[in-house]
Amino acid sequence: MSSDCDSIAITITIAIAIAILNRIERENREQVLPCYPLGQAGQIVILTRRGPPPYCQRVTHPESNQTVRLNKVLAQSGLCSRRAADEMILEGAVMVNGEVTRTPGIRIDPGRDRVRVRGKDIPLTPEKHRELLYLAMHKPPDVVTTAHDPQGRKTVMDLLSSEIRRRRPFPVGRLDLLSEGLLLLTTDGETALRMTHPRWEHPKTYHVRVRGHVTREKLETMRSGMQLAEGERLAPVEVRIIGNDGTSYRQNGRHSEGGVILEMTLRQGVNRQIRRMCRDLRLHVLGLRRLSQGPIQLGDLPSGACRSLTPKEINALLDSLDLNRRPA
């Protein structure tokens, strides 16, 4: 009797399982089933509904050579910086294989996993097949440092070839609308993050043409670390007078001879820092050009032109950020 009961129970269980599988089959096959620990520590079995039954079963190990941290993958895709990727993940805006994840450090396989951000698929490339892009651009004035401008103004992306735009590089930091000079663009999110994060104090050097009386006191104020009118305390700035451009300017119906040229090196990324410093010191900025970012120099690159960094420049840049990777 007991044996008969056991047989009936098994039959019922099988029938229920078949009914559940049939129902699952009718649902969206792209949805991902829950993940369960299996076998060795750190291994996870992911059951997906991609393709016809039987469902694909895959084991992913966090330390596999094929897996990369999710925040790094998003940054390398050109979508955003790694810091911004962390924020989006924590907000619940990122899905991996159909499930929301709030763990920036989770490891995925870019060649197999599917990632969506706010409902949009993000194209991923396996890291072993990824060729990172490092570009130097001479940004002209009246060009916006962004990938897309809602006001329809010309952007730095408009200065790139269609082939390069398809690889989705993004600017490292910003130059405001009226400023010109060196702007780096890359598909390497980790490098971009370190170049813009205050912790790394990556130096940027500018030539600034100003009108006004540049006194020793004003220079010392900048060198000692001044406080802006808005209340922000600035780190010390290296500054020196390098000459006078000998140009005549007209103001309020009167001529003012010459503009003083300052060379300034900043190690923090406060918005419009140079222009706001000069404003508070009663110096009017007539022109602002960035000459270098870290070890990368503008050189004689024509305005509006863009070039790839050389392997030597890339190595120097990575070394300056304590990154040991080398370009292929």
FENTADA-V583524 format. One record per residue. RES is the residue in one letter. PHI is phi as a letter, one per 20 degrees, with the letter a starting at -180 (none if undefined). OMEGA is omega in degrees with one decimal (NA if undefined). BURIAL is b if it has 16 or more other C-alpha atoms within 10 Angstrom, else e. Layout:
BEGIN
RES&PHI&OMEGA&BURIAL  RES&PHI&OMEGA&BURIAL
END
This chain:
BEGIN
M&none&179.5&e  S&f&179.7&e  S&f&178.2&e  D&f&179.1&e  C&f&179.2&e  D&f&179.9&e  S&f&178.3&e  I&f&-179.8&e  A&f&179.1&e  I&f&-179.9&e  T&f&178.8&e  I&f&-179.9&e  T&f&179.4&e  I&f&-179.9&e  A&f&178.4&e  I&f&-179.2&e  A&f&178.8&e  I&f&178.9&e  A&f&179.4&e  I&f&-179.7&e  L&f&177.6&e  N&f&178.9&e  R&f&178.1&e  I&f&-178.2&e  E&g&-178.7&e  R&f&-179.0&e  E&e&-179.3&e  N&f&-176.0&e  R&f&178.3&b  E&e&-179.3&e  Q&f&-177.0&e  V&d&176.3&b  L&f&179.9&b  P&g&179.3&e  C&e&-179.5&e  Y&c&177.2&e  P&f&178.7&e  L&b&171.1&e  G&m&-172.8&e  Q&f&-179.2&e  A&f&177.3&e  G&n&178.9&e  Q&e&-178.9&b  I&c&174.1&b  V&e&178.4&b  I&d&176.9&b  L&e&-179.1&b  T&d&178.8&b  R&d&176.9&b  R&e&178.6&e  G&n&-176.7&e  P&f&175.6&e  P&f&0.7&e  P&f&-176.7&e  Y&f&-178.8&e  C&f&176.2&e  Q&d&-174.5&e  R&c&177.0&e  V&d&179.7&e  T&d&178.2&b  H&d&-175.8&b  P&g&-176.5&b  E&d&178.9&e  S&f&179.0&e  N&f&-178.2&e  Q&e&-176.0&b  T&d&-178.9&b  V&c&177.3&b  R&f&-175.7&b  L&g&-178.8&b  N&f&178.1&b  K&f&178.9&b  V&f&179.6&b  L&f&179.1&b  A&f&-179.1&b  Q&f&178.2&b  S&f&-177.7&b  G&n&-178.0&b  L&f&-172.9&b  C&a&172.5&b  S&f&-180.0&b  R&f&178.4&b  R&f&177.3&b  A&f&177.3&e  A&f&177.2&b  D&g&-178.0&b  E&f&-180.0&e  M&f&179.6&b  I&f&-179.9&b  L&f&177.6&e  E&f&-177.7&e  G&n&-177.5&e  A&e&-174.2&b  V&d&176.8&b  M&d&174.8&b  V&d&-178.1&b  N&l&174.4&b  G&n&-179.6&b  E&d&176.1&e  V&f&174.4&b  T&c&177.7&b  R&d&-178.6&b  T&d&-177.3&e  P&g&-175.3&b  G&e&179.8&e  I&f&-176.7&e  R&e&179.7&b  I&c&176.2&b  D&d&-176.1&b  P&f&-178.9&b  G&e&-174.9&e  R&c&-175.7&e  D&e&179.6&e  R&d&-177.6&b  V&c&176.4&b  R&c&177.1&b  V&c&-177.5&b  R&l&175.2&e  G&n&-177.5&e  K&d&177.6&e  D&f&177.9&e  I&d&179.0&b  P&f&-177.7&e  L&d&176.2&b  T&c&176.2&b  P&g&-173.8&e  E&g&-177.7&b  K&f&178.7&e  H&d&-174.9&e  R&e&173.3&e  E&d&-176.8&e  L&f&-175.3&e  L&d&177.3&b  Y&c&-175.6&b  L&c&170.8&b  A&d&-179.8&b  M&c&169.1&b  H&e&-178.2&b  K&f&175.6&b  P&e&171.8&b  P&f&177.4&b  D&m&173.6&e  V&c&-174.8&b  V&e&178.8&b  T&e&178.3&b  T&a&178.4&b  A&e&-179.8&e  H&b&-179.6&e  D&d&-179.6&e  P&g&-179.3&e  Q&e&176.2&e  G&m&178.5&e  R&f&179.2&e  K&f&-179.7&b  T&d&178.7&b  V&f&178.8&b  M&f&178.5&b  D&f&180.0&b  L&e&-177.9&b  L&e&175.5&b  S&f&-179.9&e  S&f&179.2&e  E&f&179.3&e  I&f&179.8&e  R&f&179.2&e  R&f&178.5&e  R&e&170.8&e  R&l&171.8&b  P&f&177.9&b  F&c&-177.9&b  P&f&175.1&b  V&e&-175.5&b  G&m&-175.3&b  R&b&162.4&b  L&c&-175.2&b  D&f&-170.5&b  L&g&-174.0&b  L&e&-177.8&e  S&e&179.5&b  E&c&174.6&b  G&o&-171.4&b  L&f&173.9&b  L&c&177.4&b  L&e&174.0&b  L&c&-176.1&b  T&b&168.9&b  T&d&-178.2&b  D&e&-176.6&b  G&f&-178.3&b  E&f&178.0&b  T&f&179.3&b  A&f&-179.8&b  L&f&-178.3&b  R&f&-179.6&b  M&f&-176.8&b  T&d&-178.2&b  H&e&-177.5&e  P&g&-177.5&e  R&g&-173.9&e  W&e&175.9&e  E&l&-178.0&b  H&f&-173.5&b  P&f&174.2&b  K&c&-176.2&b  T&d&-175.6&b  Y&c&162.8&b  H&d&-175.2&b  V&c&177.9&b  R&e&-175.0&b  V&c&172.5&b  R&d&-178.2&b  G&p&-176.3&e  H&e&-179.8&e  V&e&-178.1&b  T&e&176.1&e  R&f&-179.9&e  E&f&179.5&e  K&f&178.0&b  L&f&179.7&b  E&f&177.0&b  T&f&178.5&b  M&f&-177.3&b  R&f&-176.4&b  S&e&-178.8&e  G&n&-174.7&e  M&e&175.8&b  Q&d&-179.3&e  L&f&-179.4&b  A&g&179.4&e  E&f&176.8&e  G&o&-178.3&e  E&f&177.7&e  R&e&-175.8&e  L&d&172.3&b  A&f&178.0&b  P&g&-179.3&b  V&d&174.0&b  E&f&-176.6&b  V&b&175.7&b  R&b&175.8&b  I&e&-179.4&e  I&d&176.2&e  G&q&179.7&e  N&c&-175.3&e  D&e&174.7&e  G&m&-178.4&e  T&e&179.2&e  S&e&179.7&e  Y&c&-179.1&e  R&d&179.3&e  Q&b&178.9&e  N&l&176.3&e  G&m&-178.5&e  R&c&179.1&e  H&e&173.7&e  S&c&-173.1&e  E&e&168.7&e  G&m&174.1&b  G&c&-179.1&b  V&f&179.3&b  I&d&178.7&b  L&d&169.9&b  E&d&-174.7&b  M&c&176.8&b  T&c&-177.8&b  L&d&178.7&b  R&c&174.3&b  Q&b&-171.1&b  G&d&177.6&b  V&f&-176.4&e  N&g&178.0&e  R&l&-172.0&e  Q&f&-175.4&e  I&f&-178.7&b  R&f&179.7&b  R&f&175.2&b  M&f&-179.4&b  C&f&177.2&b  R&g&-177.5&e  D&f&179.3&e  L&e&177.5&b  R&l&174.0&e  L&d&-177.7&b  H&e&-178.7&b  V&f&178.4&b  L&e&179.7&b  G&a&-178.0&b  L&b&-179.5&b  R&c&175.3&b  R&e&-177.7&b  L&e&-176.2&b  S&b&168.9&b  Q&c&-174.7&b  G&l&-178.0&b  P&e&-176.3&b  I&e&-176.1&b  Q&d&175.9&b  L&f&-179.8&b  G&m&-177.9&e  D&d&178.4&e  L&f&-177.3&b  P&f&177.9&e  S&f&-180.0&e  G&n&-178.2&b  A&e&-179.0&e  C&b&178.6&b  R&b&174.7&e  S&e&173.8&e  L&f&176.4&b  T&f&175.6&e  P&g&179.0&e  K&f&178.8&e  E&f&179.5&e  I&f&178.6&b  N&f&179.1&b  A&f&179.6&b  L&f&-179.7&b  L&f&178.1&b  D&f&-178.9&e  S&f&-179.1&b  L&d&-178.8&b  D&l&173.4&e  L&d&-173.7&e  N&e&-179.6&e  R&f&176.5&e  R&c&177.8&e  P&f&-179.9&e  A&f&NA&e
END
